[in-house]
Amino acid sequence: MIANRKSSYEDLQKNIRSLKTPQIEVWTNQYHGREYTIYLTTDECTCICPKTGLPDFAKINVSYIPGKFCLELKSFKMYLFAYRNVGIFHEHLVNKILDDIVSACKPKWAKVEGIVAVRGGISTTVVAEYKKGK
């Protein structure tokens, strides 16, 4: 029997909300009086499994109704790249991305969906949602 060892990434999960990530830049929305939805999709998000240390590959879908600001895409891409060497559970990844999007652009509504590639025969999809005023 193999002894149950704690991975070197596991302690990161306790303070995941305070994980330092690059700032997501924004730009001023000239149509903030109109309600419309922006959809962003990328399959270039990777992170590290905090249990095994193996890479996880995720497709990230972001939907949001902007308020006064919209996300600047290059900075969002660089933000996602910052997770490449971070040990993080899928559930934490999606919720952290949502928190950082809300903090950056203060949308009226936002949803982040993380679809993590199959590893070990199991795929994971995590969806987190934010609505202003709740």
Backbone as CSV, one residue per row, in Angstrom:
resi,resn,N_x,N_y,N_z,CA_x,CA_y,CA_z,C_x,C_y,C_z
1,MET,0.835,-1.172,0.000,0.000,0.000,0.000,0.890,1.249,0.000
2,ILE,0.546,2.219,-0.844,1.302,3.455,-0.929,0.755,4.427,0.117
3,ALA,1.659,5.072,0.816,1.247,6.038,1.836,0.561,7.225,1.179
4,ASN,-0.445,7.759,1.842,-1.160,8.923,1.336,-0.292,10.160,1.554
5,ARG,0.261,10.678,0.458,1.131,11.850,0.547,0.388,13.095,0.108
6,LYS,0.674,14.167,0.765,0.102,15.463,0.420,0.912,16.031,-0.741
7,SER,0.244,16.489,-1.795,0.978,17.056,-2.923,1.481,18.454,-2.566
8,SER,2.492,18.895,-3.279,3.086,20.198,-3.001,2.146,21.345,-3.367
9,TYR,1.102,21.073,-4.136,0.164,22.113,-4.550,-1.025,22.251,-3.604
10,GLU,-1.234,21.264,-2.756,-2.460,21.200,-1.972,-2.677,22.413,-1.064
11,ASP,-1.640,22.941,-0.447,-1.796,24.081,0.442,-2.252,25.340,-0.286
12,LEU,-2.030,25.410,-1.598,-2.482,26.556,-2.372,-3.991,26.728,-2.312
13,GLN,-4.733,25.658,-2.158,-6.189,25.724,-2.210,-6.779,26.510,-1.045
14,LYS,-6.085,26.585,0.073,-6.601,27.298,1.235,-6.673,28.797,0.984
15,ASN,-5.765,29.326,0.197,-5.694,30.770,-0.049,-5.928,31.117,-1.520
16,ILE,-6.688,30.281,-2.210,-6.840,30.443,-3.655,-7.500,31.773,-4.019
17,ARG,-8.361,32.274,-3.156,-9.037,33.546,-3.451,-8.058,34.717,-3.470
18,SER,-6.963,34.587,-2.773,-5.975,35.676,-2.742,-4.801,35.422,-3.687
19,LEU,-4.899,34.405,-4.532,-3.857,34.121,-5.520,-3.618,35.348,-6.388
20,LYS,-2.368,35.776,-6.484,-2.004,36.933,-7.300,-2.003,36.533,-8.770
21,THR,-2.790,37.243,-9.555,-2.867,37.002,-10.994,-2.683,38.337,-11.714
22,PRO,-2.313,38.296,-12.988,-2.167,39.554,-13.735,-3.499,40.304,-13.792
23,GLN,-3.416,41.610,-13.842,-4.608,42.438,-13.924,-5.261,42.263,-15.292
24,ILE,-6.583,42.143,-15.292,-7.338,42.120,-16.544,-7.694,43.574,-16.853
25,GLU,-7.218,44.048,-17.988,-7.498,45.431,-18.369,-8.899,45.540,-18.948
26,VAL,-9.428,46.750,-18.913,-10.757,47.017,-19.451,-10.713,48.267,-20.324
27,TRP,-11.759,48.452,-21.087,-11.923,49.676,-21.867,-13.358,50.154,-21.712
28,THR,-13.581,51.452,-21.937,-14.888,52.065,-21.693,-15.902,51.661,-22.764
29,ASN,-17.015,51.144,-22.295,-18.115,50.702,-23.150,-18.983,51.916,-23.502
30,GLN,-19.021,52.292,-24.764,-19.817,53.437,-25.206,-21.309,53.119,-25.316
31,TYR,-21.670,51.827,-25.130,-23.072,51.403,-25.208,-23.554,50.817,-23.887
32,HIS,-23.041,51.336,-22.760,-23.394,50.767,-21.461,-24.872,50.940,-21.106
33,GLY,-25.583,51.803,-21.807,-27.026,51.959,-21.581,-27.851,50.878,-22.256
34,ARG,-27.234,50.117,-23.130,-27.904,49.038,-23.850,-27.461,47.708,-23.258
35,GLU,-28.390,46.797,-23.083,-28.035,45.478,-22.573,-27.728,44.545,-23.750
36,TYR,-26.497,44.066,-23.801,-26.084,43.105,-24.819,-25.080,42.148,-24.186
37,THR,-24.874,41.019,-24.810,-24.027,39.969,-24.235,-22.779,39.778,-25.074
38,ILE,-21.659,39.628,-24.385,-20.378,39.333,-25.023,-20.003,37.895,-24.668
39,TYR,-19.572,37.129,-25.665,-19.160,35.740,-25.473,-17.680,35.606,-25.832
40,LEU,-16.907,35.028,-24.935,-15.492,34.760,-25.178,-15.266,33.263,-25.015
41,THR,-14.473,32.678,-25.885,-14.168,31.253,-25.807,-12.699,31.034,-26.128
42,THR,-12.051,30.205,-25.319,-10.670,29.810,-25.614,-10.446,28.387,-25.131
43,ASP,-9.629,27.670,-25.860,-9.236,26.333,-25.416,-7.752,26.320,-25.051
44,GLU,-7.222,27.492,-24.746,-5.801,27.638,-24.427,-5.535,27.831,-22.945
45,CYS,-6.422,27.340,-22.094,-6.220,27.475,-20.657,-5.666,26.166,-20.104
46,THR,-4.551,26.267,-19.421,-3.979,25.088,-18.763,-3.656,25.447,-17.320
47,CYS,-3.685,24.425,-16.492,-3.299,24.569,-15.091,-2.736,23.224,-14.644
48,ILE,-2.430,23.108,-13.381,-1.843,21.878,-12.843,-2.814,21.261,-11.838
49,CYS,-2.988,19.965,-11.919,-3.803,19.269,-10.931,-3.073,19.314,-9.589
50,PRO,-3.728,19.833,-8.550,-3.046,19.941,-7.258,-2.809,18.600,-6.570
51,LYS,-3.461,17.568,-7.023,-3.269,16.232,-6.430,-2.143,15.458,-7.096
52,THR,-2.094,15.535,-8.449,-1.127,14.706,-9.175,0.060,15.485,-9.727
53,GLY,-0.101,16.802,-9.861,0.945,17.599,-10.478,0.946,17.509,-11.995
54,LEU,-0.055,16.826,-12.566,-0.157,16.681,-14.018,-0.909,17.873,-14.612
55,PRO,-0.655,18.172,-15.882,-1.348,19.311,-16.499,-2.821,19.004,-16.785
56,ASP,-3.648,20.028,-16.638,-5.054,19.962,-17.031,-5.255,20.971,-18.156
57,PHE,-6.061,20.587,-19.140,-6.336,21.431,-20.301,-7.822,21.761,-20.297
58,ALA,-8.143,23.039,-20.372,-9.538,23.442,-20.257,-9.958,24.391,-21.358
59,LYS,-11.194,24.242,-21.770,-11.851,25.227,-22.631,-12.609,26.141,-21.680
60,ILE,-12.408,27.433,-21.819,-13.073,28.409,-20.968,-14.041,29.218,-21.822
61,ASN,-15.304,29.225,-21.417,-16.336,30.040,-22.056,-16.758,31.117,-21.064
62,VAL,-16.702,32.357,-21.500,-17.130,33.484,-20.677,-18.271,34.179,-21.400
63,SER,-19.335,34.446,-20.678,-20.446,35.250,-21.184,-20.662,36.359,-20.177
64,TYR,-20.853,37.585,-20.665,-21.146,38.662,-19.721,-21.924,39.783,-20.390
65,ILE,-22.727,40.465,-19.576,-23.429,41.672,-19.995,-22.640,42.825,-19.397
66,PRO,-21.971,43.597,-20.248,-21.106,44.647,-19.710,-21.898,45.807,-19.117
67,GLY,-21.258,46.458,-18.173,-21.759,47.727,-17.656,-20.963,48.820,-18.339
68,LYS,-20.229,49.593,-17.566,-19.448,50.702,-18.120,-18.150,50.250,-18.777
69,PHE,-17.730,48.989,-18.507,-16.443,48.523,-19.028,-16.562,47.158,-19.696
70,CYS,-15.668,46.924,-20.665,-15.544,45.627,-21.336,-14.131,45.105,-21.101
71,LEU,-13.990,43.799,-21.155,-12.680,43.174,-20.966,-11.799,43.394,-22.188
72,GLU,-10.549,43.719,-21.956,-9.569,43.842,-23.033,-9.000,42.447,-23.268
73,LEU,-9.091,41.960,-24.486,-8.837,40.546,-24.768,-7.386,40.100,-24.601
74,LYS,-6.424,40.920,-25.008,-5.027,40.501,-24.856,-4.685,40.322,-23.381
75,SER,-5.109,41.250,-22.539,-4.807,41.121,-21.110,-5.530,39.922,-20.510
76,PHE,-6.731,39.612,-21.019,-7.452,38.429,-20.533,-6.707,37.153,-20.923
77,LYS,-6.163,37.132,-22.125,-5.380,35.981,-22.570,-4.140,35.806,-21.691
78,MET,-3.444,36.909,-21.400,-2.259,36.835,-20.543,-2.651,36.420,-19.119
79,TYR,-3.794,36.868,-18.672,-4.332,36.466,-17.368,-4.508,34.944,-17.330
80,LEU,-5.138,34.383,-18.357,-5.352,32.931,-18.384,-4.033,32.166,-18.443
81,PHE,-3.051,32.698,-19.174,-1.747,32.041,-19.263,-1.080,31.938,-17.886
82,ALA,-1.413,32.825,-16.989,-0.802,32.824,-15.653,-1.143,31.563,-14.853
83,TYR,-2.185,30.860,-15.242,-2.573,29.629,-14.540,-1.757,28.417,-14.975
84,ARG,-0.948,28.583,-16.008,-0.213,27.467,-16.614,0.575,26.645,-15.594
85,ASN,1.174,27.281,-14.602,1.981,26.571,-13.610,1.376,26.605,-12.212
86,VAL,0.061,26.828,-12.151,-0.623,26.925,-10.865,-1.385,25.638,-10.583
87,GLY,-1.170,25.102,-9.399,-1.945,23.944,-8.952,-3.281,24.422,-8.426
88,ILE,-4.364,24.047,-9.116,-5.684,24.560,-8.742,-6.759,23.557,-9.151
89,PHE,-7.709,23.343,-8.268,-8.840,22.475,-8.604,-9.708,23.176,-9.649
90,HIS,-10.366,22.404,-10.492,-11.196,22.957,-11.573,-12.260,23.907,-11.025
91,GLU,-12.858,23.520,-9.934,-13.912,24.334,-9.325,-13.369,25.688,-8.877
92,HIS,-12.175,25.672,-8.322,-11.550,26.918,-7.882,-11.131,27.775,-9.073
93,LEU,-10.634,27.145,-10.109,-10.220,27.869,-11.313,-11.377,28.684,-11.878
94,VAL,-12.510,28.050,-12.077,-13.662,28.724,-12.670,-14.165,29.849,-11.769
95,ASN,-14.253,29.596,-10.476,-14.729,30.629,-9.558,-13.743,31.790,-9.433
96,LYS,-12.459,31.507,-9.471,-11.438,32.564,-9.409,-11.497,33.431,-10.672
97,ILE,-11.645,32.804,-11.823,-11.768,33.565,-13.074,-12.994,34.469,-13.004
98,LEU,-14.117,33.930,-12.547,-15.328,34.745,-12.426,-15.104,35.912,-11.471
99,ASP,-14.521,35.658,-10.305,-14.243,36.735,-9.349,-13.398,37.837,-9.980
100,ASP,-12.374,37.448,-10.727,-11.461,38.430,-11.314,-12.120,39.212,-12.455
101,ILE,-12.984,38.566,-13.217,-13.728,39.266,-14.274,-14.664,40.297,-13.650
102,VAL,-15.387,39.883,-12.623,-16.320,40.796,-11.946,-15.564,41.979,-11.347
103,SER,-14.430,41.712,-10.736,-13.622,42.772,-10.147,-13.111,43.747,-11.215
104,ALA,-12.737,43.212,-12.373,-12.147,44.045,-13.428,-13.169,44.923,-14.136
105,CYS,-14.293,44.343,-14.570,-15.195,45.118,-15.441,-16.575,45.384,-14.845
106,LYS,-16.842,44.847,-13.665,-18.113,45.095,-12.968,-19.322,44.930,-13.889
107,PRO,-19.483,43.733,-14.443,-20.588,43.505,-15.385,-21.947,43.468,-14.674
108,LYS,-22.993,43.554,-15.475,-24.348,43.404,-14.941,-24.625,41.930,-14.642
109,TRP,-24.025,41.066,-15.435,-24.175,39.617,-15.293,-22.964,38.960,-15.948
110,ALA,-22.525,37.841,-15.387,-21.408,37.102,-15.990,-21.519,35.626,-15.662
111,LYS,-21.018,34.819,-16.580,-20.972,33.369,-16.378,-19.659,32.853,-16.945
112,VAL,-19.008,31.984,-16.190,-17.786,31.333,-16.657,-18.027,29.835,-16.625
113,GLU,-17.700,29.195,-17.731,-17.825,27.741,-17.848,-16.448,27.182,-18.179
114,GLY,-16.000,26.234,-17.376,-14.740,25.555,-17.629,-15.013,24.110,-17.991
115,ILE,-14.585,23.709,-19.168,-14.755,22.327,-19.628,-13.362,21.716,-19.686
116,VAL,-13.062,20.877,-18.717,-11.718,20.323,-18.582,-11.642,18.998,-19.341
117,ALA,-10.571,18.831,-20.114,-10.390,17.639,-20.941,-10.368,16.372,-20.087
118,VAL,-10.769,15.301,-20.714,-10.816,14.000,-20.048,-9.420,13.591,-19.611
119,ARG,-9.320,13.186,-18.353,-8.090,12.600,-17.820,-8.519,11.557,-16.809
120,GLY,-8.009,10.371,-16.939,-8.409,9.295,-16.044,-9.841,8.841,-16.288
121,GLY,-10.355,9.114,-17.500,-11.691,8.661,-17.861,-12.817,9.570,-17.386
122,ILE,-12.488,10.700,-16.784,-13.526,11.597,-16.276,-13.301,12.994,-16.834
123,SER,-14.368,13.572,-17.368,-14.304,14.975,-17.779,-15.032,15.799,-16.721
124,THR,-14.679,17.064,-16.643,-15.291,17.947,-15.654,-15.773,19.208,-16.343
125,THR,-16.988,19.622,-16.025,-17.501,20.907,-16.459,-17.965,21.646,-15.211
126,VAL,-17.461,22.862,-15.042,-17.822,23.693,-13.888,-18.374,25.006,-14.426
127,VAL,-19.520,25.429,-13.883,-20.149,26.676,-14.296,-20.389,27.531,-13.054
128,ALA,-19.948,28.791,-13.117,-20.176,29.739,-12.030,-20.802,30.992,-12.632
129,GLU,-21.721,31.593,-11.895,-22.476,32.726,-12.420,-22.535,33.860,-11.409
130,TYR,-22.570,35.077,-11.914,-22.669,36.287,-11.092,-23.797,37.150,-11.643
131,LYS,-24.586,37.693,-10.746,-25.605,38.671,-11.129,-25.478,39.863,-10.222
132,LYS,-25.353,41.049,-10.795,-25.196,42.277,-10.027,-26.362,42.433,-9.053
133,GLY,-26.023,42.797,-7.843,-27.053,43.006,-6.834,-27.352,41.801,-5.986
134,LYS,-26.719,40.665,-6.271,-26.955,39.454,-5.473,-25.753,39.126,-4.653
